[in-house]
Amino acid sequence: AQSVAQPEDQVNVAEGNPLTVKCTYSVSGNPYLFWYVQYPNRGLQFLLKYITGDNLVKGSYGFEAEFNKSQTSFHLKKPSALVSDSALYFCAVRDGLGTDKLIFGTGTRLQVFP
Amino acid sequence: GAVVSQHPSWVICKSGTSVKIECRSLDFQATTMFWYRQFPKQSLMLMATSNEGSKATYEQGVEKDKFLINHASLTLSTLTVTSAHPEDSSFYICSAGGTSGLLEQFFGPGTRLTVL
C-alpha cells in the first residue's frame, strides 16, 4: 500500500533562515507526490507536485521540493523563511494508478519566528 | 483558476438534526470530488469519493447511511450528515479533481460542524 511519512510534528526556524520539512514515501510503481499547506481553519492549498522529470520541483510562494528516489524522500524546502509561512504542511502521494485518491501524511507544523 | 467553495463555512446544530454541506467547483468541471474529515491537530481522513452521476465510494468504517453524498453535477457535490450527534463534530473538507491534465486535488475552505 502507498504511504507517506512526515517524521517531524513541528519544525521551528528563524525568519530569513532556510527551512526543510521532511517527507518520505513508500509506493509500488512510480510515485506521484504532492505538498499542500493549511492555514488555521482553512482548507488545503496546493504548493507543488512531482510526477516525472527534474528532481527539483518549484512551486508556489517560493517553495521547492527535491525528489530523491534512492532515499524515497520528497522534502519541502525554502531558501528564506517568512513568518507568514507558519502553517501546517502535508505531504501526499497518489494511491496508485487508476485512482485520484491521495494518501496524506500526518502533517508538520512549521513555526517561523521573527 | 481551480477554485472550490464550501457552504456553510460553519454550522451549529442540535443533536438529531441533519446538516447539508455543499461543495462547488467554481471555474472547472470536477469529475471526482472527495470528502475528508479532520480532527484537531490531525491529518485528513478520506471519507468518500464521489463521481458525477454515480454512487459514492465510501472508505472502510464510514457509515454511508449517516454520511449521504450526492454528486448531481460536475460542479456540485453535497454531504449530508444525518441525525448528527456530538461525536460528528469535526472539520469537513471537500476537494475536487479530474480536471484535464492535472493530477492534484483542489480543496475547499472547509466547514466546521458543531453538534450540541
Chai-1 contact restraints between the chains, C-beta under 6 A:
chainA,res_idxA,chainB,res_idxB,connection_type,confidence,min_distance_angstrom,max_distance_angstrom,comment,restraint_id
A,Y32,B,L103,contact,1.0,0.0,6.0,A-B,restraint_1
A,F34,B,E104,contact,1.0,0.0,6.0,A-B,restraint_2
A,R42,B,P109,contact,1.0,0.0,6.0,A-B,restraint_3
A,G43,B,I93,contact,1.0,0.0,6.0,A-B,restraint_4
A,G43,B,F107,contact,1.0,0.0,6.0,A-B,restraint_5
A,G43,B,G108,contact,1.0,0.0,6.0,A-B,restraint_6
A,G43,B,P109,contact,1.0,0.0,6.0,A-B,restraint_7
A,G43,B,G110,contact,1.0,0.0,6.0,A-B,restraint_8
A,L44,B,F107,contact,1.0,0.0,6.0,A-B,restraint_9
A,F46,B,E104,contact,1.0,0.0,6.0,A-B,restraint_10
A,K49,B,E104,contact,1.0,0.0,6.0,A-B,restraint_11
A,D100,B,T32,contact,1.0,0.0,6.0,A-B,restraint_12
A,D100,B,G97,contact,1.0,0.0,6.0,A-B,restraint_13
A,F104,B,S43,contact,1.0,0.0,6.0,A-B,restraint_14
A,F104,B,L44,contact,1.0,0.0,6.0,A-B,restraint_15
A,T106,B,S43,contact,1.0,0.0,6.0,A-B,restraint_16
A,G107,B,S43,contact,1.0,0.0,6.0,A-B,restraint_17
